[in-house]
Amino acid sequence: MSGYNKRFIYFICLVSAMGGLLFGYDWVVIGGAVKFYEAFFGLGGSPVLQGIATSAALVGCMFGALTAGALADRYGRKPLLILAAVLFTLSAVTTGLFNVFGGFCVARLVGGVGIGIASALSPMYIAEVSPADVRGRLVSLNQMTIVLGILAAQIANWAIARPDVGGQIDVWNIETGWRWMFWAETLPAAAFLVMSFFIPESPRWTALHQREEEARSVLSRIGGKAYAAGELAAIAASVSDAPEHKATLKELFRKRYARILVLGIFIAVFQQWCGTNVIFIYAQEVFAGAGYSVSEAFLNIIVTGIANVIFTIVALQVVDRWGRRSLMLLGSGGLALIYCVLGLCFRAGVTGIVMVLLTVAAIACYALTLAPVTWVLLSEIFPNRVRGIAMAVCTFALWVGSCTLTFAFPSMNASLGCSGSFLIYAGICLVGFLFFLRFCPETKGKSLEQLENEL
C-alpha cells in the first residue's frame, strides 16, 4: 500500500467493518443460548418453534438487506451504518429483557435488521474507498471482523454458561445465563455507534450525487491529488451515459444486468446453502450427534471459532494473490469432499476427536474461501450506478438462503439425522463447484470501473 494513507484507510475500513463484528456476534450468540432459552420458553419438542426462534433474526436480515440498498443510494452509506449501530444496540439490550417468547422474537428481528443493513453496507463501503490492488484484502477485513465477532460470541457463551449439574442444565443458565449472552453485545454495539460518526461518506456515492469536492477531499486523503483526479475521471466516465443517477429495481432487472445479477444471487445463496453456517448456529446439536455433552460442546465450539479466525487471516494474505475464482472453486470442491466424509462418519456412528477434526476442517475451508470471497465478489461485480441496489438484492437473497437453511435444519436433522443433512450439503457444494467452474469471473487487481466495462 505504498503511496496510500494507510492509517486513514485502515481506520475507516475497520470502523465500517465493526458492522461485521456485530453481525458475527449477533448471528452466532444464539447458538450458545439456544438450549437455555428453549428450556425457559418451553420450546422443547417443537422443531417449528425452535426454527422460528433461531430464524427470527434472519427474517429481519432479509428486510434490512432489501431496504439497505435503496436507502443507501438515496441517503448515503454512512447514515445507514449509523442506523445499523442503533439497531444492534437496541436489540442487544432488549433481547435479554423479555420473558415472553413473542417479545424475544421481535427483539431478535430488530437485531436482524441491523445485521441485514451492515452485511450489505459494510463490504460495499469498504470496496468504494479501497484502492484496486488491495481491495480484496480490505473487503476481507469485513469477514475478519465477522469471524472475530463469532469467536467473541463463542467465548462469551462458554464464559457465561455454568457447567451441567448431574448431567442436567444448571437452572441459572435457563433463568439468567442466556440473557447475559445477548447483553454482552451492548458494549461493542455502542462503540460502533460512536465511531461511525467519525468516518467520511463514500467518495463514489458523493461523486455520483454531484458532490465532487467532497469526493475529491476524501480520495485525496486516501491516495493524494493525482489518485483523486484519476478516480474521479473513471467514475465520471462510468456514468457519462446516464444523466440520472438514481437506480431502481426495474433498471437492475433489465437484460443488460441479467447475467451478472444471476451470478451475484447464486454466489450469495450458495454461501449459505453450502451448510457451514449450520455448524455455527446449531453447533450444540452437531456435537451432541458426535457424542459430546453440552459443556464439552462449548469447548469444541471455541476450537472451531479459533480455526475460523486463523484461516480468515490466511485468506487476507491470499485473496489478492490466488484470485477470487480459484478460492471459490477450492471452497466448494473442498467442502463437498469434507461433508461427504462427515456424513458417512455420522452414518457409521463415529464419535469423538475424529468428528471434531472434520468439523474444524470444514470451518477452515469455508473461512479461507467462500466466507470472505463471497463478500469481495459481491462488492466488485456490479456497476457504480446500480451497486447499492444490486448489493441489497444479493444480500437479501443471501439472508433468504440463510433463513431457509436455519429454519429447515431442526426438521431435517430430526428426520434425516446429521448424516443425511451433511450428505445433502455435500451435493449442494458439488453443484456450486460446477457452476463456478463455468461462470465465475476473475476480478483481482482490477478497478471497479474496469470491471464494469468488462462485465
C-alpha positions as CSV (number, residue, x, y, z in Angstrom):
1,M,0.0,0.0,0.0
2,S,2.9,2.3,-0.7
3,G,1.7,5.8,-1.8
4,Y,-1.5,5.5,0.2
5,N,-2.6,6.9,3.5
6,K,-2.6,3.5,5.3
7,R,-3.7,4.9,8.7
8,F,-6.7,6.7,7.3
9,I,-7.7,3.8,5.0
10,Y,-7.5,1.2,7.8
11,F,-9.4,3.4,10.2
12,I,-12.4,4.0,8.0
13,C,-12.4,0.4,6.8
14,L,-12.1,-1.0,10.3
15,V,-14.9,1.2,11.7
16,S,-17.2,0.1,8.8
17,A,-16.1,-3.5,9.4
18,M,-17.3,-3.2,13.0
19,G,-20.7,-3.8,11.5
20,G,-19.3,-7.2,10.6
21,L,-18.1,-7.8,14.2
22,L,-21.6,-7.2,15.5
23,F,-23.1,-9.2,12.6
24,G,-20.9,-12.2,13.6
25,Y,-21.7,-11.9,17.3
26,D,-25.4,-11.3,17.0
27,W,-25.7,-14.1,14.4
28,V,-23.9,-16.8,16.4
29,V,-24.6,-15.9,20.1
30,I,-27.9,-17.7,19.7
31,G,-26.1,-21.0,19.1
32,G,-24.8,-20.9,22.7
33,A,-28.1,-19.6,24.2
34,V,-30.4,-21.9,22.3
35,K,-30.7,-24.8,24.8
36,F,-31.2,-22.4,27.7
37,Y,-33.9,-20.1,26.2
38,E,-35.7,-23.1,24.7
39,A,-36.0,-24.5,28.2
40,F,-37.1,-21.1,29.6
41,F,-39.8,-20.6,26.9
42,G,-40.7,-24.3,26.8
43,L,-39.8,-24.9,23.2
44,G,-38.6,-28.4,23.6
45,G,-40.2,-31.0,21.3
46,S,-41.3,-28.4,18.8
47,P,-39.0,-28.1,15.8
48,V,-41.2,-25.4,14.3
49,L,-41.0,-23.1,17.3
50,Q,-37.3,-23.8,17.6
51,G,-36.9,-22.8,13.9
52,I,-38.9,-19.6,14.5
53,A,-36.7,-18.6,17.4
54,T,-33.4,-19.1,15.5
55,S,-34.7,-17.7,12.2
56,A,-36.5,-14.6,13.6
57,A,-33.3,-12.5,13.3
58,L,-32.8,-13.8,9.8
59,V,-36.2,-12.5,8.8
60,G,-35.0,-9.1,10.0
61,C,-31.8,-9.7,8.0
62,M,-33.9,-10.1,4.8
63,F,-35.8,-6.9,5.5
64,G,-32.7,-4.9,6.4
65,A,-30.8,-6.1,3.4
66,L,-33.6,-5.4,1.0
67,T,-34.1,-1.8,2.1
68,A,-30.4,-1.0,2.7
69,G,-29.6,-0.6,-1.0
70,A,-32.3,1.9,-1.9
71,L,-31.8,3.9,1.3
72,A,-28.0,3.9,0.9
73,D,-28.4,5.1,-2.7
74,R,-30.7,7.9,-1.6
75,Y,-29.2,9.0,1.7
76,G,-25.6,7.7,1.6
77,R,-23.7,4.8,3.1
78,K,-22.7,6.5,6.4
79,P,-26.3,7.2,7.7
80,L,-27.2,3.6,7.1
81,L,-24.2,2.3,9.0
82,I,-25.2,4.6,11.9
83,L,-28.7,3.2,11.8
84,A,-27.4,-0.4,11.9
85,A,-25.4,0.5,15.0
86,V,-28.5,1.9,16.7
87,L,-30.4,-1.3,15.9
88,F,-27.6,-3.6,17.2
89,T,-27.6,-1.6,20.5
90,L,-31.3,-1.7,20.9
91,S,-31.5,-5.4,20.2
92,A,-28.7,-6.3,22.5
93,V,-30.4,-4.6,25.4
94,T,-34.0,-5.8,24.8
95,T,-33.4,-9.4,23.8
96,G,-32.4,-10.4,27.3
97,L,-35.2,-8.4,28.9
98,F,-38.2,-10.3,27.6
99,N,-40.0,-13.1,29.5
100,V,-42.5,-13.6,26.6
101,F,-41.5,-15.6,23.6
102,G,-43.1,-13.1,21.2
103,G,-41.1,-10.2,22.6
104,F,-37.9,-12.2,22.4
105,C,-38.6,-12.9,18.7
106,V,-39.3,-9.2,18.0
107,A,-36.1,-8.1,19.7
108,R,-34.2,-10.7,17.6
109,L,-35.9,-9.4,14.5
110,V,-34.7,-5.9,15.2
111,G,-31.1,-7.1,15.6
112,G,-31.6,-8.9,12.3
113,V,-32.5,-5.7,10.5
114,G,-29.2,-4.3,11.8
115,I,-27.3,-7.4,10.5
116,G,-29.0,-7.1,7.1
117,I,-28.0,-3.4,6.8
118,A,-24.5,-4.0,8.0
119,S,-24.0,-7.1,5.8
120,A,-25.0,-5.1,2.7
121,L,-23.3,-1.8,3.5
122,S,-20.0,-2.6,5.3
123,P,-18.3,-4.5,2.4
124,M,-19.8,-2.1,-0.2
125,Y,-18.5,0.9,1.7
126,I,-15.0,-0.7,2.1
127,A,-14.9,-1.6,-1.7
128,E,-15.8,2.0,-2.6
129,V,-13.0,3.6,-0.5
130,S,-10.3,0.9,-1.3
131,P,-7.5,1.2,-3.9
132,A,-7.9,-1.6,-6.5
133,D,-4.7,-3.5,-5.8
134,V,-5.6,-4.1,-2.1
135,R,-9.4,-4.1,-2.4
136,G,-9.7,-7.8,-1.8
137,R,-7.7,-7.7,1.3
138,L,-9.5,-4.7,2.7
139,V,-13.0,-6.0,1.9
140,S,-11.9,-9.3,3.6
141,L,-11.3,-7.3,6.7
142,N,-15.1,-7.3,7.0
143,Q,-15.1,-11.1,7.1
144,M,-12.2,-10.9,9.6
145,T,-14.3,-8.9,12.0
146,I,-17.3,-11.2,11.3
147,V,-15.3,-14.2,12.5
148,L,-13.9,-12.3,15.4
149,G,-17.5,-11.5,16.4
150,I,-18.3,-15.2,16.0
151,L,-15.4,-16.1,18.3
152,A,-16.3,-13.4,20.8
153,A,-19.8,-14.9,21.0
154,Q,-18.5,-18.4,21.4
155,I,-16.1,-17.3,24.2
156,A,-18.8,-15.2,25.9
157,N,-21.2,-18.2,25.7
158,W,-18.6,-20.5,27.2
159,A,-17.6,-18.0,29.9
160,I,-21.2,-17.1,30.9
161,A,-22.7,-20.6,30.9
162,R,-22.4,-22.6,34.1
163,P,-21.4,-26.3,33.9
164,D,-24.0,-29.1,33.8
165,V,-25.1,-30.3,37.2
166,G,-25.5,-34.1,37.4
167,G,-25.9,-34.2,33.6
168,Q,-28.7,-31.6,33.8
169,I,-28.5,-27.9,32.6
170,D,-27.9,-25.6,35.5
171,V,-31.1,-23.6,36.4
172,W,-29.2,-20.3,36.4
173,N,-28.4,-20.8,32.7
174,I,-32.1,-21.2,32.0
175,E,-33.3,-18.3,34.1
176,T,-30.5,-15.7,33.6
177,G,-27.4,-17.0,31.7
178,W,-28.9,-16.8,28.2
179,R,-29.8,-13.1,28.9
180,W,-26.2,-12.1,29.6
181,M,-25.1,-13.8,26.4
182,F,-27.2,-11.3,24.5
183,W,-26.4,-8.3,26.8
184,A,-22.7,-8.8,26.3
185,E,-23.1,-7.3,22.8
186,T,-24.1,-3.9,24.1
187,L,-20.6,-2.5,24.6
188,P,-19.2,-3.2,21.1
189,A,-22.6,-2.0,19.6
190,A,-22.3,1.3,21.5
191,A,-18.6,1.6,20.4
192,F,-19.6,1.1,16.7
193,L,-22.4,3.7,17.1
194,V,-20.0,6.4,18.4
195,M,-17.1,5.6,15.9
196,S,-19.4,5.5,12.9
197,F,-19.9,9.3,13.2
198,F,-16.2,9.8,12.5
199,I,-15.9,8.2,9.1
200,P,-16.5,10.1,5.8
201,E,-19.2,9.4,3.3
202,S,-18.2,7.1,0.4
203,P,-16.4,9.2,-2.2
204,R,-18.1,7.2,-5.0
205,W,-21.5,8.0,-3.6
206,T,-20.8,11.7,-3.2
207,A,-19.3,11.9,-6.7
208,L,-22.4,10.3,-8.2
209,H,-24.5,12.9,-6.3
210,Q,-22.7,15.9,-7.7
211,R,-20.7,16.5,-4.5
212,E,-17.4,16.3,-6.4
213,E,-15.3,18.4,-4.0
214,E,-16.3,16.3,-1.0
215,A,-15.4,13.2,-3.0
216,R,-12.1,14.7,-4.1
217,S,-11.2,15.6,-0.5
218,V,-11.7,12.0,0.7
219,L,-9.9,10.5,-2.3
220,S,-7.0,12.9,-1.8
221,R,-6.7,11.8,1.8
222,I,-6.6,8.2,0.6
223,G,-4.0,8.5,-2.2
224,G,-3.1,12.1,-3.0
225,K,-4.3,14.6,-5.5
226,A,-3.3,12.6,-8.6
227,Y,-5.0,9.5,-7.3
228,A,-8.2,11.5,-6.6
229,A,-8.2,13.0,-10.1
230,G,-7.8,9.6,-11.7
231,E,-10.6,8.0,-9.6
232,L,-13.0,10.9,-10.3
233,A,-12.3,10.7,-14.0
234,A,-13.0,7.0,-14.0
235,I,-16.2,7.5,-12.0
236,A,-17.4,10.2,-14.4
237,A,-16.7,8.0,-17.4
238,S,-18.6,5.1,-15.9
239,V,-21.8,7.1,-15.7
240,S,-21.4,9.5,-18.6
241,D,-24.2,7.8,-20.4
242,A,-26.6,8.1,-17.5
243,P,-27.6,11.7,-16.5
244,E,-30.0,10.4,-13.9
245,H,-28.0,8.6,-11.2
246,K,-30.9,7.1,-9.2
247,A,-31.0,3.4,-9.8
248,T,-34.2,1.4,-9.5
249,L,-35.1,-2.3,-9.2
250,K,-36.7,-2.0,-12.7
251,E,-33.4,-0.9,-14.1
252,L,-31.5,-3.6,-12.3
253,F,-33.6,-6.4,-13.7
254,R,-33.0,-5.2,-17.3
255,K,-31.4,-7.6,-19.8
256,R,-28.0,-5.8,-19.7
257,Y,-27.5,-6.8,-16.0
258,A,-29.2,-10.2,-16.1
259,R,-26.1,-12.4,-16.2
260,I,-24.2,-10.6,-13.5
261,L,-27.3,-10.4,-11.3
262,V,-27.8,-14.1,-11.6
263,L,-24.2,-14.7,-10.7
264,G,-24.4,-12.4,-7.7
265,I,-27.6,-14.1,-6.4
266,F,-26.1,-17.6,-6.9
267,I,-22.9,-16.6,-5.0
268,A,-24.9,-15.2,-2.1
269,V,-27.4,-18.1,-1.7
270,F,-24.7,-20.7,-2.2
271,Q,-22.6,-19.2,0.7
272,Q,-25.5,-20.1,3.0
273,W,-26.8,-23.3,1.4
274,C,-23.3,-24.8,1.4
275,G,-24.2,-25.7,5.0
276,T,-21.3,-24.4,7.1
277,N,-23.4,-21.9,9.0
278,V,-25.4,-24.8,10.5
279,I,-22.2,-25.7,12.4
280,F,-22.2,-22.2,14.0
281,I,-25.9,-21.9,14.7
282,Y,-26.7,-25.5,15.7
283,A,-23.2,-26.3,17.0
284,Q,-24.5,-28.0,20.2
285,E,-26.8,-30.3,18.1
286,V,-23.9,-31.2,15.8
287,F,-21.5,-32.0,18.6
288,A,-24.2,-33.8,20.5
289,G,-24.6,-36.1,17.5
290,A,-20.9,-36.7,17.7
291,G,-21.2,-37.8,21.3
292,Y,-20.4,-34.7,23.3
293,S,-22.1,-33.2,26.4
294,V,-23.3,-29.5,26.4
295,S,-20.2,-28.4,28.4
296,E,-17.8,-30.3,26.1
297,A,-19.6,-28.9,23.1
298,F,-18.9,-25.3,24.2
299,L,-15.2,-26.0,24.3
300,N,-15.3,-27.7,20.8
301,I,-17.3,-24.7,19.5
302,I,-14.4,-22.4,20.7
303,V,-11.9,-24.6,18.8
304,T,-14.0,-24.1,15.6
305,G,-14.0,-20.4,16.3
306,I,-10.2,-20.2,16.6
307,A,-9.8,-22.2,13.4
308,N,-12.3,-19.7,11.7
309,V,-10.1,-16.8,12.8
310,I,-6.8,-18.4,11.8
311,F,-7.9,-19.3,8.3
312,T,-9.6,-15.9,7.7
313,I,-6.2,-14.3,8.5
314,V,-4.7,-16.6,5.8
315,A,-7.5,-15.6,3.4
316,L,-6.5,-11.9,3.9
317,Q,-3.0,-12.8,2.6
318,V,-4.0,-14.8,-0.4
319,V,-7.2,-13.3,-1.8
320,D,-5.4,-10.7,-3.8
321,R,-2.7,-13.3,-4.9
322,W,-4.6,-16.5,-5.6
323,G,-7.7,-14.8,-7.0
324,R,-11.4,-14.9,-6.3
325,R,-12.3,-17.7,-8.8
326,S,-9.7,-20.1,-7.6
327,L,-10.7,-19.7,-4.0
328,M,-14.4,-20.2,-4.8
329,L,-13.6,-23.4,-6.6
330,L,-11.3,-24.6,-3.8
331,G,-14.0,-23.8,-1.2
332,S,-17.0,-25.5,-3.0
333,G,-14.9,-28.6,-4.0
334,G,-13.2,-28.9,-0.6
335,L,-16.5,-28.7,1.3
336,A,-18.2,-31.3,-1.0
337,L,-15.4,-33.7,-0.1
338,I,-15.4,-32.9,3.7
339,Y,-19.1,-33.1,4.1
340,C,-19.3,-36.4,2.2
341,V,-16.8,-37.9,4.7
342,L,-18.5,-36.2,7.7
343,G,-21.9,-37.5,6.6
344,L,-20.6,-41.1,6.2
345,C,-18.9,-40.9,9.6
346,F,-22.2,-39.8,11.3
347,R,-23.9,-42.7,9.5
348,A,-21.2,-45.2,10.7
349,G,-21.6,-43.9,14.3
350,V,-18.1,-42.4,14.6
351,T,-17.7,-40.2,17.6
352,G,-15.0,-38.2,19.4
353,I,-12.0,-36.3,18.1
354,V,-12.3,-37.5,14.5
355,M,-15.6,-35.6,14.2
356,V,-14.1,-32.5,15.8
357,L,-11.3,-32.6,13.3
358,L,-13.6,-33.0,10.3
359,T,-15.8,-30.1,11.6
360,V,-12.7,-27.9,12.1
361,A,-11.6,-28.8,8.5
362,A,-14.9,-27.7,7.1
363,I,-14.8,-24.4,9.1
364,A,-11.2,-23.9,7.9
365,C,-12.1,-24.5,4.2
366,Y,-15.1,-22.2,4.5
367,A,-13.1,-19.4,6.3
368,L,-10.3,-19.5,3.7
369,T,-12.6,-19.4,0.7
370,L,-16.4,-18.9,0.5
371,A,-16.8,-16.8,3.6
372,P,-14.6,-13.8,2.6
373,V,-14.6,-14.2,-1.2
374,T,-18.4,-14.0,-1.4
375,W,-18.4,-10.5,0.1
376,V,-15.5,-9.5,-2.1
377,L,-17.1,-10.6,-5.3
378,L,-20.5,-9.1,-4.4
379,S,-18.9,-5.7,-3.7
380,E,-16.9,-5.8,-7.0
381,I,-19.0,-7.2,-9.8
382,F,-21.8,-4.5,-10.1
383,P,-21.5,-1.1,-11.8
384,N,-21.3,2.1,-9.8
385,R,-24.8,3.1,-11.0
386,V,-26.6,0.1,-9.5
387,R,-24.1,-1.2,-6.9
388,G,-26.2,-0.2,-3.9
389,I,-29.5,-1.7,-5.0
390,A,-27.8,-4.8,-6.5
391,M,-25.9,-5.4,-3.3
392,A,-29.2,-5.1,-1.4
393,V,-30.9,-7.7,-3.7
394,C,-28.0,-10.1,-3.4
395,T,-27.7,-9.7,0.3
396,F,-31.5,-10.2,0.6
397,A,-31.1,-13.4,-1.4
398,L,-28.2,-14.4,1.0
399,W,-30.4,-14.0,4.0
400,V,-33.3,-15.8,2.3
401,G,-30.9,-18.7,1.9
402,S,-29.7,-18.4,5.5
403,C,-33.3,-18.2,6.8
404,T,-34.5,-21.3,4.9
405,L,-31.3,-23.2,5.9
406,T,-31.7,-22.3,9.6
407,F,-35.4,-22.9,9.7
408,A,-35.2,-26.2,7.9
409,F,-32.3,-27.8,9.8
410,P,-34.2,-28.8,13.0
411,S,-36.8,-30.7,11.0
412,M,-34.3,-32.1,8.5
413,N,-32.0,-33.2,11.3
414,A,-35.0,-34.8,13.1
415,S,-35.9,-36.8,10.0
416,L,-32.6,-37.5,8.3
417,G,-30.1,-37.1,11.2
418,C,-26.7,-35.3,10.9
419,S,-25.6,-37.9,8.3
420,G,-28.4,-37.2,5.8
421,S,-28.1,-33.5,6.3
422,F,-24.4,-33.3,5.6
423,L,-24.7,-35.6,2.6
424,I,-27.3,-33.2,1.2
425,Y,-24.9,-30.2,1.8
426,A,-22.1,-32.2,0.0
427,G,-24.4,-32.4,-3.1
428,I,-25.1,-28.7,-3.0
429,C,-21.4,-27.9,-2.8
430,L,-20.7,-30.1,-5.8
431,V,-23.4,-28.2,-7.8
432,G,-21.6,-24.9,-6.7
433,F,-18.3,-26.2,-7.9
434,L,-19.6,-26.9,-11.3
435,F,-21.3,-23.5,-11.5
436,F,-18.2,-21.6,-10.5
437,L,-16.1,-23.6,-12.9
438,R,-18.3,-22.4,-15.8
439,F,-19.4,-18.9,-14.8
440,C,-17.3,-17.3,-12.1
441,P,-15.0,-14.5,-13.4
442,E,-11.6,-13.4,-12.0
443,T,-11.7,-9.8,-10.6
444,K,-8.4,-9.4,-8.7
445,G,-6.3,-6.4,-9.4
446,K,-8.9,-4.5,-11.5
447,S,-10.6,-1.2,-10.7
448,L,-14.3,-1.2,-10.1
449,E,-14.7,0.9,-13.3
450,Q,-12.6,-1.6,-15.3
451,L,-14.7,-4.5,-14.1
452,E,-17.8,-2.5,-15.0
453,N,-16.6,-2.3,-18.6
454,E,-15.7,-6.0,-18.7
455,L,-18.7,-7.5,-17.0
